[in-house]
């Protein structure tokens, strides 16, 4: 198992109040798998993503990536771990307008002191793969949202991470552009990359091989694509969301 989430509990305490964000969350992600996580706002899915990304720590339980317990990583090494082992794709792109697109993509390699010839080699490979060769010398503010997300995906991939974490990657895009980005993510997964994606979009989730549904901090249900086509899988996901919401109203 590449990612092993073991009985995670997360409690936030403020001024005597206690909020349980996650309760005994337990699942694994195999190498090369594409897993989507769905749930209402406040269900705990973003908390789970943040803990997996080492932006937060669990109150109980642990997460292992490729056998490494994330809680055991020294604080001085955590930034390096993120750069080298994880890739991130965010809803709001998180690209720097003061850097051109090429420098945005290369930033993780620069911070890791990768030799220049290796940086250029990886840049050529990832820019061709994502289809952004003509955008490298432009700045993020000169291109569309969909193009900025392609830049962000290239930056996430250039360090050849073990796990790609995506937080609502199509949330700020129109439907046509969202479809294009989902095509890119599908290609990324088909190339052997492991993806864990948080999304509200049924269409986006249907690109995954498996969808986990979180409610009130617990895994409520999961569905597998199997041999279903995209439309059939979307219908199964929508049905599961409907049951999730119905249970919440009772």
Secondary structure as a PSIPRED ss2 file (coil, helix, strand):
# PSIPRED VFORMAT (PSIPRED V4.0)

   1 X C   1.000  0.000  0.000
   2 X C   1.000  0.000  0.000
   3 X E   0.000  0.000  1.000
   4 X E   0.000  0.000  1.000
   5 X E   0.000  0.000  1.000
   6 X E   0.000  0.000  1.000
   7 X E   0.000  0.000  1.000
   8 X E   0.000  0.000  1.000
   9 X E   0.000  0.000  1.000
  10 X E   0.000  0.000  1.000
  11 X E   0.000  0.000  1.000
  12 X E   0.000  0.000  1.000
  13 X E   0.000  0.000  1.000
  14 X E   0.000  0.000  1.000
  15 X C   1.000  0.000  0.000
  16 X C   1.000  0.000  0.000
  17 X E   0.000  0.000  1.000
  18 X E   0.000  0.000  1.000
  19 X E   0.000  0.000  1.000
  20 X E   0.000  0.000  1.000
  21 X E   0.000  0.000  1.000
  22 X E   0.000  0.000  1.000
  23 X E   0.000  0.000  1.000
  24 X E   0.000  0.000  1.000
  25 X E   0.000  0.000  1.000
  26 X E   0.000  0.000  1.000
  27 X E   0.000  0.000  1.000
  28 X E   0.000  0.000  1.000
  29 X E   0.000  0.000  1.000
  30 X C   1.000  0.000  0.000
  31 X C   1.000  0.000  0.000
  32 X C   1.000  0.000  0.000
  33 X C   1.000  0.000  0.000
  34 X E   0.000  0.000  1.000
  35 X E   0.000  0.000  1.000
  36 X E   0.000  0.000  1.000
  37 X E   0.000  0.000  1.000
  38 X E   0.000  0.000  1.000
  39 X C   1.000  0.000  0.000
  40 X C   1.000  0.000  0.000
  41 X C   1.000  0.000  0.000
  42 X C   1.000  0.000  0.000
  43 X C   1.000  0.000  0.000
  44 X C   1.000  0.000  0.000
  45 X H   0.000  1.000  0.000
  46 X H   0.000  1.000  0.000
  47 X H   0.000  1.000  0.000
  48 X H   0.000  1.000  0.000
  49 X H   0.000  1.000  0.000
  50 X H   0.000  1.000  0.000
  51 X H   0.000  1.000  0.000
  52 X H   0.000  1.000  0.000
  53 X C   1.000  0.000  0.000
  54 X C   1.000  0.000  0.000
  55 X C   1.000  0.000  0.000
  56 X C   1.000  0.000  0.000
  57 X C   1.000  0.000  0.000
  58 X C   1.000  0.000  0.000
  59 X C   1.000  0.000  0.000
  60 X E   0.000  0.000  1.000
  61 X E   0.000  0.000  1.000
  62 X E   0.000  0.000  1.000
  63 X E   0.000  0.000  1.000
  64 X E   0.000  0.000  1.000
  65 X E   0.000  0.000  1.000
  66 X C   1.000  0.000  0.000
  67 X C   1.000  0.000  0.000
  68 X E   0.000  0.000  1.000
  69 X E   0.000  0.000  1.000
  70 X H   0.000  1.000  0.000
  71 X H   0.000  1.000  0.000
  72 X H   0.000  1.000  0.000
  73 X C   1.000  0.000  0.000
  74 X C   1.000  0.000  0.000
  75 X H   0.000  1.000  0.000
  76 X H   0.000  1.000  0.000
  77 X H   0.000  1.000  0.000
  78 X H   0.000  1.000  0.000
  79 X H   0.000  1.000  0.000
  80 X H   0.000  1.000  0.000
  81 X H   0.000  1.000  0.000
  82 X H   0.000  1.000  0.000
  83 X H   0.000  1.000  0.000
  84 X H   0.000  1.000  0.000
  85 X H   0.000  1.000  0.000
  86 X E   0.000  0.000  1.000
  87 X E   0.000  0.000  1.000
  88 X E   0.000  0.000  1.000
  89 X E   0.000  0.000  1.000
  90 X E   0.000  0.000  1.000
  91 X C   1.000  0.000  0.000
  92 X C   1.000  0.000  0.000
  93 X C   1.000  0.000  0.000
  94 X C   1.000  0.000  0.000
  95 X C   1.000  0.000  0.000
  96 X C   1.000  0.000  0.000
  97 X C   1.000  0.000  0.000
  98 X C   1.000  0.000  0.000
  99 X C   1.000  0.000  0.000
 100 X E   0.000  0.000  1.000
 101 X H   0.000  1.000  0.000
 102 X H   0.000  1.000  0.000
 103 X H   0.000  1.000  0.000
 104 X H   0.000  1.000  0.000
 105 X H   0.000  1.000  0.000
 106 X H   0.000  1.000  0.000
 107 X H   0.000  1.000  0.000
 108 X H   0.000  1.000  0.000
 109 X H   0.000  1.000  0.000
 110 X H   0.000  1.000  0.000
 111 X H   0.000  1.000  0.000
 112 X C   1.000  0.000  0.000
 113 X C   1.000  0.000  0.000
 114 X C   1.000  0.000  0.000
 115 X C   1.000  0.000  0.000
 116 X H   0.000  1.000  0.000
 117 X H   0.000  1.000  0.000
 118 X H   0.000  1.000  0.000
 119 X H   0.000  1.000  0.000
 120 X H   0.000  1.000  0.000
 121 X H   0.000  1.000  0.000
 122 X H   0.000  1.000  0.000
 123 X H   0.000  1.000  0.000
 124 X H   0.000  1.000  0.000
 125 X H   0.000  1.000  0.000
 126 X H   0.000  1.000  0.000
 127 X H   0.000  1.000  0.000
 128 X H   0.000  1.000  0.000
 129 X H   0.000  1.000  0.000
 130 X H   0.000  1.000  0.000
 131 X C   1.000  0.000  0.000
 132 X C   1.000  0.000  0.000
 133 X H   0.000  1.000  0.000
 134 X H   0.000  1.000  0.000
 135 X H   0.000  1.000  0.000
 136 X C   1.000  0.000  0.000
 137 X C   1.000  0.000  0.000
 138 X C   1.000  0.000  0.000
 139 X E   0.000  0.000  1.000
 140 X H   0.000  1.000  0.000
 141 X H   0.000  1.000  0.000
 142 X H   0.000  1.000  0.000
 143 X C   1.000  0.000  0.000
 144 X C   1.000  0.000  0.000
 145 X H   0.000  1.000  0.000
 146 X H   0.000  1.000  0.000
 147 X H   0.000  1.000  0.000
 148 X H   0.000  1.000  0.000
 149 X H   0.000  1.000  0.000
 150 X H   0.000  1.000  0.000
 151 X H   0.000  1.000  0.000
 152 X H   0.000  1.000  0.000
 153 X H   0.000  1.000  0.000
 154 X H   0.000  1.000  0.000
 155 X H   0.000  1.000  0.000
 156 X H   0.000  1.000  0.000
 157 X H   0.000  1.000  0.000
 158 X C   1.000  0.000  0.000
 159 X C   1.000  0.000  0.000
 160 X C   1.000  0.000  0.000
 161 X C   1.000  0.000  0.000
 162 X C   1.000  0.000  0.000
 163 X E   0.000  0.000  1.000
 164 X E   0.000  0.000  1.000
 165 X E   0.000  0.000  1.000
 166 X E   0.000  0.000  1.000
 167 X E   0.000  0.000  1.000
 168 X C   1.000  0.000  0.000
 169 X C   1.000  0.000  0.000
 170 X C   1.000  0.000  0.000
 171 X C   1.000  0.000  0.000
 172 X C   1.000  0.000  0.000
 173 X C   1.000  0.000  0.000
 174 X C   1.000  0.000  0.000
 175 X H   0.000  1.000  0.000
 176 X H   0.000  1.000  0.000
 177 X H   0.000  1.000  0.000
 178 X H   0.000  1.000  0.000
 179 X H   0.000  1.000  0.000
 180 X H   0.000  1.000  0.000
 181 X H   0.000  1.000  0.000
 182 X H   0.000  1.000  0.000
 183 X H   0.000  1.000  0.000
 184 X H   0.000  1.000  0.000
 185 X H   0.000  1.000  0.000
 186 X H   0.000  1.000  0.000
 187 X H   0.000  1.000  0.000
 188 X H   0.000  1.000  0.000
 189 X H   0.000  1.000  0.000
 190 X H   0.000  1.000  0.000
 191 X C   1.000  0.000  0.000
 192 X C   1.000  0.000  0.000
 193 X C   1.000  0.000  0.000
 194 X E   0.000  0.000  1.000
 195 X E   0.000  0.000  1.000
 196 X E   0.000  0.000  1.000
 197 X E   0.000  0.000  1.000
 198 X E   0.000  0.000  1.000
 199 X C   1.000  0.000  0.000
 200 X C   1.000  0.000  0.000
 201 X C   1.000  0.000  0.000
 202 X H   0.000  1.000  0.000
 203 X H   0.000  1.000  0.000
 204 X H   0.000  1.000  0.000
 205 X H   0.000  1.000  0.000
 206 X C   1.000  0.000  0.000
 207 X C   1.000  0.000  0.000
 208 X C   1.000  0.000  0.000
 209 X C   1.000  0.000  0.000
 210 X E   0.000  0.000  1.000
 211 X E   0.000  0.000  1.000
 212 X E   0.000  0.000  1.000
 213 X E   0.000  0.000  1.000
 214 X E   0.000  0.000  1.000
 215 X E   0.000  0.000  1.000
 216 X C   1.000  0.000  0.000
 217 X C   1.000  0.000  0.000
 218 X E   0.000  0.000  1.000
 219 X E   0.000  0.000  1.000
 220 X E   0.000  0.000  1.000
 221 X E   0.000  0.000  1.000
 222 X E   0.000  0.000  1.000
 223 X E   0.000  0.000  1.000
 224 X E   0.000  0.000  1.000
 225 X C   1.000  0.000  0.000
 226 X C   1.000  0.000  0.000
 227 X C   1.000  0.000  0.000
 228 X C   1.000  0.000  0.000
 229 X C   1.000  0.000  0.000
 230 X H   0.000  1.000  0.000
 231 X H   0.000  1.000  0.000
 232 X H   0.000  1.000  0.000
 233 X H   0.000  1.000  0.000
 234 X H   0.000  1.000  0.000
 235 X H   0.000  1.000  0.000
 236 X H   0.000  1.000  0.000
 237 X H   0.000  1.000  0.000
 238 X H   0.000  1.000  0.000
 239 X H   0.000  1.000  0.000
 240 X H   0.000  1.000  0.000
 241 X H   0.000  1.000  0.000
 242 X H   0.000  1.000  0.000
 243 X H   0.000  1.000  0.000
 244 X H   0.000  1.000  0.000
 245 X H   0.000  1.000  0.000
 246 X H   0.000  1.000  0.000
 247 X H   0.000  1.000  0.000
 248 X H   0.000  1.000  0.000
 249 X H   0.000  1.000  0.000
 250 X C   1.000  0.000  0.000
